[in-house]
């Protein structure tokens, strides 16, 4: 049994799911299953019972989890300690990001940073703003970049870059280039899911103008910006999206911007960290680099 077996086991135990552990660790489900079987064979006991689509840890699994978690935590502390002693700035930086920064902003920033620090690698986890915020608050991530502030005293927010939300429709759709606020409620409308920073910002701005989401003619709620864009392109409806995300589509004439009189939806993308967490040197260097980008 090695540390990789233990990490797979703890991921399955915490998620109560082989598929979710597979997504978290970026491993295939057969690989996850083989790791669990190897641990079961070595210990001579069953670790999980399958009840329908649910897996339930056995008593042996509960004991192993408490000990395995300690071992993994101790190993990570040893690694961090050795890195500090050697002043090593290598290793992996894991960034949690909401859809827009994770897709359109972070890649270029990482590329610039790696020109100076080639020994540092990156992993970017993309979820909605609420999920990333929760992961940083619960110590599952050291660093997040999101499109909306969520109230949490544990976290520190710093602006990274500015963005603007705009109303877009298919370039094939007929209609005026400028509309009034009341026209929004009459058009077929596409929304992001509730945890999305884009949706949270949109709701705040529309609410300030007396429009509730319930007033919109919502034809679909979709789980990603790309899904919404494709639906808009197909003519299913209009949507309010990040200018950063639709910039190329506007230039190519695939989508068109519809101006809304009196509606200006500016926002920031934020760097979020836990106020009480201490960062490895590689993280500190990258976070400082992000802070400089935010001031530029």
Rosetta silent file (secondary structure, phi, psi, omega in degrees, C-alpha in Angstrom):
SEQUENCE: XXXXXXXXXXXXXXXXXXXXXXXXXXXXXXXXXXXXXXXXXXXXXXXXXXXXXXXXXXXXXXXXXXXXXXXXXXXXXXXXXXXXXXXXXXXXXXXXXXXXXXXXXXXXXXXXXXXXXXXXXXXXXXXXXXXXXXXXXXXXXXXXXXXXXXXXXXXXXXXXXXXXXXXXXXXXXXXXXXXXXXXXXXXXXXXXXXXXXXXXXXXXXXXXXXXXXXXXXXXXXXXXXXXXXXXXXXXXXXXXXXXXXXXXXXXXXXXXXXXXXXXXXXXXXXXXXXXXXXXXXXXXXXXXXXXXXXXX
SCORE:     score description
SCORE:     0.000 S_00000001
   1 L     0.000  128.255  178.867    0.000    0.000    0.000 S_00000001
   2 L  -119.950  179.968 -174.559    1.447    3.385   -0.962 S_00000001
   3 H   -63.802  -31.037  179.092    0.449    7.011   -0.511 S_00000001
   4 H   -65.718  -39.494  175.711   -1.379    7.068   -3.872 S_00000001
   5 H   -59.719  -43.338 -178.345   -3.629    4.230   -2.701 S_00000001
   6 H   -66.660  -39.087  179.129   -4.415    6.187    0.457 S_00000001
   7 H   -65.154  -40.428  177.036   -5.182    9.386   -1.460 S_00000001
   8 H   -64.441  -44.821  179.769   -7.585    7.517   -3.738 S_00000001
   9 H   -59.433  -47.279 -177.850   -9.217    5.835   -0.743 S_00000001
  10 H   -65.705  -33.571  178.029   -9.724    9.119    1.146 S_00000001
  11 H   -66.079  -43.224  177.891  -11.172   10.767   -1.989 S_00000001
  12 H   -64.816  -42.677 -178.890  -13.714    7.948   -2.414 S_00000001
  13 H   -61.461  -47.367 -177.100  -14.522    8.023    1.316 S_00000001
  14 H   -67.960  -39.253 -177.090  -15.095   11.799    1.396 S_00000001
  15 H   -84.937  -16.215 -174.728  -17.107   11.910   -1.827 S_00000001
  16 L    53.900   35.724 -176.012  -19.011    8.655   -1.172 S_00000001
  17 L  -163.224  130.122  175.142  -18.641    8.128   -4.890 S_00000001
  18 H   -69.278  -39.345 -177.221  -16.149    6.480   -7.235 S_00000001
  19 H   -67.454  -41.144  179.188  -17.159    8.793  -10.097 S_00000001
  20 H   -68.028  -37.998  176.074  -16.727   11.988   -8.054 S_00000001
  21 H   -63.593  -38.022  177.919  -13.353   10.767   -6.763 S_00000001
  22 H   -60.490  -44.585  178.379  -12.420   10.053  -10.376 S_00000001
  23 H   -65.955  -43.194 -177.478  -13.256   13.648  -11.363 S_00000001
  24 H   -62.644  -40.578 -175.032  -11.469   15.114   -8.334 S_00000001
  25 H   -96.020   -2.017 -177.564   -8.250   13.173   -8.939 S_00000001
  26 L    57.119   43.190  176.168   -8.428   13.242  -12.763 S_00000001
  27 L  -121.265  157.597  176.412   -8.224    9.437  -12.889 S_00000001
  28 L   -74.634  156.473  178.426  -10.438    6.940  -14.695 S_00000001
  29 H   -62.719  -39.139  175.628  -13.024    5.019  -12.685 S_00000001
  30 H   -59.419  -36.776  177.600  -11.308    1.663  -13.443 S_00000001
  31 H   -65.685  -42.773  176.953   -8.076    3.121  -12.003 S_00000001
  32 H   -58.555  -46.888 -178.385   -9.949    4.267   -8.886 S_00000001
  33 H   -62.334  -40.062 -179.346  -11.488    0.798   -8.505 S_00000001
  34 H   -67.103  -36.532  176.436   -8.119   -0.948   -8.899 S_00000001
  35 H   -63.644  -45.499 -179.838   -6.564    1.246   -6.191 S_00000001
  36 H   -63.598  -41.668  179.325   -9.412    0.452   -3.793 S_00000001
  37 H   -63.085  -38.191  179.243   -9.169   -3.279   -4.577 S_00000001
  38 H   -62.399  -40.798  178.438   -5.414   -3.212   -3.911 S_00000001
  39 H   -67.364  -43.224  179.417   -6.020   -1.701   -0.462 S_00000001
  40 H   -62.188  -41.917  179.495   -8.807   -4.199    0.283 S_00000001
  41 H   -63.907  -41.039 -178.641   -6.601   -7.117   -0.793 S_00000001
  42 H   -68.984  -38.108 -178.692   -3.714   -5.956    1.371 S_00000001
  43 H   -85.944  -16.348  179.504   -5.906   -5.383    4.436 S_00000001
  44 L    70.454   33.638  179.786   -8.033   -8.464    3.827 S_00000001
  45 L  -151.421  161.343  176.549  -11.340   -6.662    4.283 S_00000001
  46 L   -87.547  138.154 -176.782  -14.060   -4.894    2.344 S_00000001
  47 L  -103.934  -26.967 -178.732  -13.996   -1.094    2.559 S_00000001
  48 E  -138.382  137.859  172.719  -17.220   -0.083    0.805 S_00000001
  49 E  -100.766  135.737  176.717  -20.668   -1.635    0.411 S_00000001
  50 E   -95.205  120.653  176.519  -22.632   -0.844   -2.740 S_00000001
  51 E  -122.866   99.232 -173.064  -26.330   -0.148   -2.106 S_00000001
  52 L    64.838 -125.868  177.906  -27.940    0.787   -5.409 S_00000001
  53 L   -93.434    2.403 -176.839  -25.938    3.752   -6.725 S_00000001
  54 E  -100.786  144.391  171.647  -24.702    4.609   -3.248 S_00000001
  55 E  -112.884  138.040 -177.606  -21.529    3.380   -1.588 S_00000001
  56 E  -119.829  123.755  178.766  -21.381    3.042    2.190 S_00000001
  57 E   -65.070  142.036  174.237  -18.039    2.849    4.060 S_00000001
  58 L   -81.925  173.446  177.151  -17.579   -0.161    6.334 S_00000001
  59 H   -60.675  -38.292  177.993  -16.316    0.093    9.926 S_00000001
  60 H   -62.194  -37.725  179.347  -12.871   -0.884    8.662 S_00000001
  61 H   -66.122  -39.008  179.587  -13.013    2.001    6.186 S_00000001
  62 H   -62.879  -40.772  177.554  -13.886    4.479    8.928 S_00000001
  63 H   -66.345  -45.911 -179.205  -10.837    3.409   10.942 S_00000001
  64 H   -61.964  -38.724 -177.987   -8.580    3.504    7.891 S_00000001
  65 H   -60.611  -45.428 -178.337   -9.845    6.966    6.900 S_00000001
  66 H   -62.624  -40.956 -179.792   -8.886    8.586   10.204 S_00000001
  67 H   -74.748  -40.426 -179.088   -5.384    7.077   10.065 S_00000001
  68 H   -64.500  -39.378  178.940   -4.900    7.628    6.328 S_00000001
  69 H   -61.116  -40.612  178.047   -5.880   11.293    6.623 S_00000001
  70 H   -63.887  -43.014 -179.199   -3.227   11.774    9.302 S_00000001
  71 H   -62.633  -46.316 -179.429   -0.601   10.068    7.156 S_00000001
  72 H   -63.390  -44.385  179.464   -1.429   12.190    4.095 S_00000001
  73 H   -62.860  -42.938  178.972   -1.477   15.395    6.129 S_00000001
  74 H   -63.206  -40.392  179.742    1.840   14.515    7.787 S_00000001
  75 H   -64.712  -41.487  178.473    3.409   13.739    4.428 S_00000001
  76 H   -64.494  -37.907  177.287    2.241   17.065    2.992 S_00000001
  77 H   -65.309  -39.777  177.919    3.662   18.873    6.034 S_00000001
  78 H   -63.125  -45.252  179.278    6.976   17.080    5.574 S_00000001
  79 H   -61.201  -45.155 -179.959    7.067   18.042    1.903 S_00000001
  80 H   -63.331  -41.108 -179.983    6.221   21.663    2.691 S_00000001
  81 H   -63.229  -43.306  179.327    8.835   21.774    5.439 S_00000001
  82 H   -64.524  -39.927  178.360   11.561   20.410    3.185 S_00000001
  83 H   -62.518  -40.803  179.184   10.622   22.910    0.474 S_00000001
  84 H   -65.055  -42.150 -179.091   10.878   25.776    2.950 S_00000001
  85 H   -63.039  -42.859 -177.497   14.262   24.567    4.190 S_00000001
  86 H   -85.159   -3.378 -177.327   15.639   24.232    0.674 S_00000001
  87 L    56.272   39.166 -178.093   13.919   27.448   -0.471 S_00000001
  88 L   -81.829  128.668  178.493   12.453   25.422   -3.304 S_00000001
  89 L  -106.020   16.016  178.168    9.949   27.278   -5.467 S_00000001
  90 L   -81.951 -167.115  178.592    8.982   24.224   -7.520 S_00000001
  91 E   101.250 -171.842 -175.959    5.888   22.084   -7.215 S_00000001
  92 E  -110.128  136.281  172.846    2.303   22.432   -8.337 S_00000001
  93 E  -105.152  124.242  178.766   -0.028   25.384   -7.863 S_00000001
  94 E  -103.405  121.324 -179.642   -3.709   24.451   -7.839 S_00000001
  95 E  -111.970  129.639  170.966   -6.059   27.273   -8.808 S_00000001
  96 E   -96.847  128.342 -175.640   -9.812   27.094   -8.408 S_00000001
  97 E  -138.605  145.873  171.196  -11.538   29.338  -10.925 S_00000001
  98 L   -74.267  171.638 -167.599  -15.019   30.181  -12.088 S_00000001
  99 H   -56.194  -49.509 -173.969  -15.790   29.631  -15.762 S_00000001
 100 H   -66.176  -55.675  179.157  -14.775   32.968  -17.289 S_00000001
 101 H   -63.338  -36.803 -179.355  -11.393   33.515  -15.595 S_00000001
 102 H   -64.673  -31.893 -176.591  -10.578   29.798  -15.786 S_00000001
 103 H   -94.189  -39.444 -168.331  -11.230   29.688  -19.510 S_00000001
 104 H  -113.390  -15.568 -173.284  -10.318   33.136  -20.822 S_00000001
 105 H  -115.764  -50.041 -174.196   -7.995   34.884  -18.324 S_00000001
 106 H   -61.644  -42.234 -177.432   -5.846   32.482  -16.300 S_00000001
 107 H   -52.395  -44.059 -178.866   -4.199   30.615  -19.218 S_00000001
 108 H   -70.389  -35.246  178.326   -2.407   33.737  -20.512 S_00000001
 109 H   -65.826  -44.538  178.729   -1.390   34.807  -16.977 S_00000001
 110 H   -62.042  -40.971  179.831    0.041   31.354  -16.241 S_00000001
 111 H   -60.518  -43.261  178.510    1.904   31.388  -19.552 S_00000001
 112 H   -65.402  -43.700 -177.669    3.555   34.718  -18.689 S_00000001
 113 H   -63.615  -40.437 -176.758    4.415   33.577  -15.153 S_00000001
 114 H   -70.618  -15.427  174.810    6.002   30.309  -16.327 S_00000001
 115 L   -63.618  -29.452  179.459    8.447   32.187  -18.545 S_00000001
 116 L   -96.447  -35.785 -176.715   10.197   33.168  -15.306 S_00000001
 117 L  -120.568   75.993 -175.563    9.359   30.146  -13.128 S_00000001
 118 L   -66.760  -24.146 -175.258    9.540   27.139  -15.452 S_00000001
 119 L   -79.079   -8.380 -179.919    9.815   24.672  -12.546 S_00000001
 120 E   -95.263  129.896  176.564    6.305   25.457  -11.252 S_00000001
 121 E  -106.005  165.373 -175.118    3.383   23.514  -12.729 S_00000001
 122 E  -132.445  146.570  168.011   -0.307   24.395  -12.585 S_00000001
 123 E  -129.197  130.174  179.863   -3.662   22.693  -12.231 S_00000001
 124 E  -114.106  119.016  177.276   -6.839   24.716  -12.841 S_00000001
 125 E   -99.790  121.421 -177.142  -10.111   23.450  -11.365 S_00000001
 126 E  -106.386  119.851  175.350  -13.145   25.095  -12.987 S_00000001
 127 L  -140.916 -179.703  175.572  -16.423   25.324  -11.075 S_00000001
 128 L   -75.406  166.808 -173.482  -18.975   28.075  -10.517 S_00000001
 129 H   -58.197  -40.167 -178.746  -18.065   31.016   -8.251 S_00000001
 130 H   -64.428  -43.854 -179.038  -19.987   29.689   -5.251 S_00000001
 131 H   -63.575  -44.144  179.758  -18.323   26.264   -5.389 S_00000001
 132 H   -63.964  -42.944  178.302  -14.826   27.769   -5.671 S_00000001
 133 H   -59.641  -44.500  179.032  -15.539   30.178   -2.806 S_00000001
 134 H   -63.217  -38.926 -178.833  -16.740   27.303   -0.619 S_00000001
 135 H   -66.224  -38.603  176.820  -13.648   25.234   -1.465 S_00000001
 136 H   -69.216  -42.709 -179.156  -11.296   28.062   -0.423 S_00000001
 137 H   -64.264  -32.716 -178.060  -13.302   28.715    2.757 S_00000001
 138 L   -95.293   14.241  176.062  -13.241   25.001    3.659 S_00000001
 139 L    66.298   22.427  174.373   -9.472   24.678    3.032 S_00000001
 140 L   -86.812  -17.608  176.420   -9.877   22.492   -0.043 S_00000001
 141 L  -137.987  147.232  174.478   -8.100   25.149   -2.118 S_00000001
 142 L   -89.168  -25.921 -171.314   -5.471   27.759   -1.275 S_00000001
 143 E  -141.935  133.015  176.154   -6.286   30.058   -4.178 S_00000001
 144 E  -134.908  155.192  174.293   -9.401   30.950   -6.130 S_00000001
 145 E  -133.904  118.101 -171.279  -10.360   33.418   -8.856 S_00000001
 146 E  -133.119  168.005 -176.828  -14.068   34.182   -9.158 S_00000001
 147 L  -103.618    7.855  178.962  -16.510   36.582  -10.788 S_00000001
 148 L  -155.998  144.652  175.963  -18.591   37.516   -7.753 S_00000001
 149 L   -81.558  132.085  172.777  -18.081   38.253   -4.065 S_00000001
 150 L  -113.242  134.929 -177.011  -19.763   35.867   -1.647 S_00000001
 151 L   -64.232  115.412  177.313  -20.114   37.019    1.960 S_00000001
 152 L  -162.077  115.120 -176.077  -17.560   35.121    4.049 S_00000001
 153 L   -69.843  -15.781  179.502  -15.396   36.645    6.771 S_00000001
 154 L   -73.026  -19.465 -168.861  -12.798   33.903    6.398 S_00000001
 155 E  -107.360  150.628  173.719  -11.845   35.120    2.940 S_00000001
 156 E  -112.085  130.440  179.390   -9.888   38.010    1.497 S_00000001
 157 E  -110.969  133.774  172.214  -10.920   39.393   -1.910 S_00000001
 158 E  -133.406  134.626 -179.154   -8.675   41.444   -4.187 S_00000001
 159 E   -66.391  139.875  178.091   -9.677   42.668   -7.668 S_00000001
 160 E  -106.562  -62.784  178.207   -7.750   41.122  -10.560 S_00000001
 161 E  -140.617  158.009  178.887   -9.280   42.436  -13.803 S_00000001
 162 E   -90.426  152.275  178.158  -12.391   44.351  -14.831 S_00000001
 163 E  -144.487  170.467  177.031  -15.167   42.885  -16.947 S_00000001
 164 E  -140.785  136.424  173.235  -18.565   43.911  -18.287 S_00000001
 165 E   -91.536  137.732 -179.301  -21.738   41.905  -18.781 S_00000001
 166 E  -134.768  155.458  176.178  -23.613   42.571  -22.006 S_00000001
 167 E   -85.230  127.590 -179.908  -26.832   41.390  -23.633 S_00000001
 168 E  -128.125  151.900  174.933  -26.154   39.244  -26.703 S_00000001
 169 E  -138.067  171.790  175.932  -28.304   37.536  -29.302 S_00000001
 170 E   -62.826  142.564  178.475  -27.699   35.472  -32.405 S_00000001
 171 L   -63.848  -22.452 -179.408  -26.340   37.508  -35.304 S_00000001
 172 L   -81.549  -17.016 -176.942  -29.155   36.011  -37.395 S_00000001
 173 L   -71.272  136.093  177.582  -31.856   37.289  -35.052 S_00000001
 174 L   -86.008  147.432  179.643  -33.740   40.314  -36.264 S_00000001
 175 L   156.474  172.788 -178.247  -34.288   43.173  -33.861 S_00000001
 176 L   -74.997  152.942  177.517  -33.116   46.553  -32.708 S_00000001
 177 L   -79.602  -20.289  178.199  -29.519   47.228  -31.718 S_00000001
 178 E  -132.731  133.412  179.682  -30.708   49.215  -28.698 S_00000001
 179 E  -131.452  169.456  176.079  -33.677   48.369  -26.478 S_00000001
 180 L   -94.208  168.602 -179.232  -35.242   49.639  -23.263 S_00000001
 181 H   -57.937  -40.159 -175.144  -35.281   47.793  -19.933 S_00000001
 182 H   -66.512  -22.779  179.691  -38.907   46.713  -20.353 S_00000001
 183 H   -69.967  -23.767 -177.517  -38.051   44.929  -23.619 S_00000001
 184 H   -61.345  -40.474 -175.170  -35.817   42.454  -21.756 S_00000001
 185 L   -69.291  -16.038 -177.766  -38.734   40.745  -20.055 S_00000001
 186 L   -92.511  -16.015 -175.341  -40.419   39.971  -23.355 S_00000001
 187 L   -89.547  150.039  173.421  -37.573   38.179  -25.125 S_00000001
 188 E   -60.398  130.333 -169.640  -36.748   34.438  -24.815 S_00000001
 189 E  -126.967  142.188  178.294  -33.958   34.378  -22.243 S_00000001
 190 E  -112.653  134.997 -178.192  -31.131   31.971  -21.335 S_00000001
 191 E  -119.459  152.226  164.115  -29.633   31.861  -17.841 S_00000001
 192 E   -78.625  167.993  179.686  -26.544   30.435  -16.159 S_00000001
 193 L   -69.883  165.737 -171.172  -27.062   28.251  -13.060 S_00000001
 194 L   -63.473  -31.171 -178.693  -27.661   29.885   -9.666 S_00000001
 195 L   -79.264   -3.264 -176.594  -24.109   29.497   -8.330 S_00000001
 196 L   -71.149  136.773  175.623  -22.638   31.345  -11.303 S_00000001
 197 H   -65.981  -34.952  177.141  -20.894   34.671  -10.682 S_00000001
 198 H   -60.847  -45.581 -179.847  -22.232   35.916  -14.017 S_00000001
 199 H   -66.572  -41.716 -179.443  -25.789   35.213  -12.923 S_00000001
 200 H   -59.988  -44.342  179.312  -25.260   36.735   -9.473 S_00000001
 201 H   -66.034  -43.131  178.593  -23.909   39.961  -11.018 S_00000001
 202 H   -59.981  -46.339 -179.310  -26.694   40.065  -13.612 S_00000001
 203 H   -60.385  -40.037 -178.978  -29.383   39.582  -10.942 S_00000001
 204 H   -64.041  -44.762 -178.735  -27.900   42.398   -8.844 S_00000001
 205 H   -69.193  -42.107  179.139  -27.903   44.868  -11.745 S_00000001
 206 H   -66.508  -38.974  178.631  -31.378   43.928  -12.979 S_00000001
 207 H   -61.092  -36.878  178.497  -32.767   44.086   -9.447 S_00000001
 208 H   -65.132  -19.092  177.645  -31.393   47.615   -9.171 S_00000001
 209 L  -105.901   14.383  174.526  -33.553   48.505  -12.172 S_00000001
 210 L    83.171   16.277  179.886  -36.662   46.829  -10.754 S_00000001
 211 L  -114.657  125.517  176.298  -36.474   43.556  -12.693 S_00000001
 212 L   -97.075  153.626  178.221  -36.488   40.168  -10.952 S_00000001
 213 H   -56.533  -33.642  179.271  -35.308   36.960  -12.632 S_00000001
 214 H   -63.690  -19.986  179.049  -38.878   35.681  -12.269 S_00000001
 215 H   -78.989  -16.454 -176.883  -39.959   38.499  -14.601 S_00000001
 216 L   -79.244  153.327  175.691  -37.814   37.126  -17.436 S_00000001
 217 E   -89.214   76.098 -173.216  -39.111   34.753  -20.103 S_00000001
 218 E   -77.171  121.228  179.021  -36.583   32.019  -19.246 S_00000001
 219 E  -100.923  -18.745  178.103  -36.482   29.242  -21.844 S_00000001
 220 E  -164.127  147.002  171.705  -33.441   27.396  -20.450 S_00000001
 221 E  -116.454  123.055 -173.486  -30.952   27.369  -17.570 S_00000001
 222 E  -121.624  152.079 -169.241  -27.527   26.067  -18.629 S_00000001
 223 L   -90.869    4.961  177.761  -24.478   25.059  -16.614 S_00000001
 224 L  -153.977  158.631  177.536  -21.662   26.795  -18.486 S_00000001
 225 H   -62.939  -41.677 -179.957  -20.919   29.919  -20.496 S_00000001
 226 H   -61.633  -38.960  178.643  -20.073   27.846  -23.576 S_00000001
 227 H   -64.114  -41.544  178.433  -23.430   26.067  -23.355 S_00000001
 228 H   -64.535  -44.204 -179.876  -25.238   29.402  -23.153 S_00000001
 229 H   -58.691  -45.383 -179.165  -23.239   30.793  -26.090 S_00000001
 230 H   -63.584  -38.038  178.577  -24.081   27.807  -28.275 S_00000001
 231 H   -66.208  -39.123  177.243  -27.758   28.112  -27.366 S_00000001
 232 H   -64.699  -45.131  179.598  -27.720   31.822  -28.250 S_00000001
 233 H   -58.522  -35.648 -177.878  -25.983   31.096  -31.568 S_00000001
 234 L   -75.672   -9.242  179.434  -28.671   28.535  -32.402 S_00000001
 235 L    91.081   11.760 -179.027  -31.364   31.171  -31.911 S_00000001
 236 L   -66.844  -31.455 -179.997  -32.886   29.660  -28.758 S_00000001
 237 L   174.160 -176.531  176.754  -32.831   33.013  -26.997 S_00000001
 238 E  -101.524  167.478  178.153  -30.764   35.963  -25.795 S_00000001
 239 E  -157.023  161.795  173.745  -28.557   36.101  -22.715 S_00000001
 240 E  -102.662  118.637 -174.486  -26.403   38.368  -20.585 S_00000001
 241 E  -134.182  167.995  177.909  -22.792   37.191  -20.733 S_00000001
 242 E   -68.725  134.958  176.503  -19.255   38.351  -20.045 S_00000001
 243 H   -61.362  -36.812  178.195  -17.757   40.565  -22.745 S_00000001
 244 H   -57.240  -40.886 -175.134  -14.487   38.669  -22.256 S_00000001
 245 H   -74.428  -26.451 -175.708  -16.248   35.401  -23.102 S_00000001
 246 H  -110.013    6.096 -175.345  -17.985   36.633  -26.269 S_00000001
 247 H   -53.384  -50.171 -177.753  -15.290   38.996  -27.568 S_00000001
 248 H   -67.472  -37.910  179.628  -14.201   36.731  -30.437 S_00000001
 249 H   -64.481  -34.884  177.163  -17.791   35.805  -31.350 S_00000001
 250 H   -68.479  -42.694 -179.808  -18.668   39.506  -31.643 S_00000001
 251 H   -62.906  -37.717 -177.769  -15.637   40.189  -33.846 S_00000001
 252 L   -82.133   -6.357  179.399  -16.528   37.274  -36.128 S_00000001
 253 L    76.852   17.990  178.617  -20.152   38.385  -36.359 S_00000001
 254 L   -80.125  -37.642  174.984  -21.490   35.146  -34.863 S_00000001
 255 E  -118.661  160.024  174.560  -23.135   37.002  -31.983 S_00000001
 256 E  -131.192  145.396  178.387  -24.302   40.591  -31.758 S_00000001
 257 E   -84.568  136.139  175.123  -24.462   42.944  -28.809 S_00000001
 258 E  -112.819  114.162  179.732  -27.817   44.490  -27.944 S_00000001
 259 E   -71.402  141.599  176.762  -27.488   47.742  -26.011 S_00000001
 260 E  -118.158  119.001 -176.853  -29.907   48.267  -23.117 S_00000001
 261 L   -57.829  126.124  175.423  -30.660   51.889  -22.270 S_00000001
 262 L    78.343    6.502 -178.817  -29.490   52.793  -18.778 S_00000001
 263 L  -112.832  112.735 -179.454  -27.989   49.369  -18.024 S_00000001
 264 L  -125.563  106.762 -170.978  -24.253   49.314  -17.286 S_00000001
 265 E  -108.627   70.198  176.213  -23.104   46.001  -15.788 S_00000001
 266 E   -78.402  150.411  174.479  -19.470   46.420  -14.782 S_00000001
 267 E  -156.381  170.565  175.647  -17.835   43.871  -12.471 S_00000001
 268 E  -118.332  153.387  164.061  -14.455   42.620  -11.283 S_00000001
 269 E   -95.939  138.940 -171.790  -12.888   39.194  -11.154 S_00000001
 270 E  -116.791  142.704  167.856  -11.425   38.603   -7.705 S_00000001
 271 E   -85.006  125.989  178.842   -8.448   36.753   -6.270 S_00000001
 272 E  -120.632  135.931  177.042   -9.685   34.966   -3.139 S_00000001
 273 E  -138.381  160.471  176.403   -7.580   33.497   -0.341 S_00000001
 274 E   -83.051  131.299 -175.635   -8.206   32.322    3.209 S_00000001
 275 L   -60.938  -28.718 -173.333   -7.148   34.964    5.730 S_00000001
 276 L  -104.355    6.344 -179.547   -5.537   32.421    8.080 S_00000001
 277 L   -89.468  143.680  174.563   -3.724   30.217    5.574 S_00000001
 278 L  -100.875  135.233 -173.462    0.050   30.223    5.121 S_00000001
 279 L  -104.019  142.149  169.299    1.209   29.776    1.536 S_00000001
 280 L   -60.382  160.575 -175.055    4.156   27.812    0.117 S_00000001
 281 H   -59.717  -39.175 -179.433    6.702   30.011   -1.622 S_00000001
 282 H   -60.977  -41.643  177.188    5.489   29.063   -5.108 S_00000001
 283 H   -64.588  -42.784 -177.882    1.954   30.173   -4.206 S_00000001
 284 H   -61.352  -42.784  178.824    3.242   33.372   -2.628 S_00000001
 285 H   -61.458  -44.230 -177.742    5.191   34.263   -5.762 S_00000001
 286 H   -70.033  -40.831  178.877    2.184   33.625   -7.989 S_00000001
 287 H   -63.530  -42.171  176.625   -0.269   35.468   -5.731 S_00000001
 288 H   -61.327  -38.004  177.638    2.066   38.478   -5.605 S_00000001
 289 H   -63.280  -41.632  177.415    2.247   38.318   -9.404 S_00000001
 290 H   -63.978  -40.972  179.360   -1.562   38.344   -9.567 S_00000001
 291 H   -60.744  -40.010  177.908   -1.716   41.328   -7.197 S_00000001
 292 H   -65.287  -39.277  177.538    0.631   43.243   -9.501 S_00000001
 293 H   -62.790  -36.589 -179.491   -1.573   42.353  -12.490 S_00000001
 294 H   -67.990  -28.070 -179.813   -4.565   43.651  -10.547 S_00000001
 295 H   -86.169  -16.773 -174.542   -2.881   47.011   -9.970 S_00000001
 296 L   -68.615    0.000    0.000   -1.751   47.383  -13.585 S_00000001
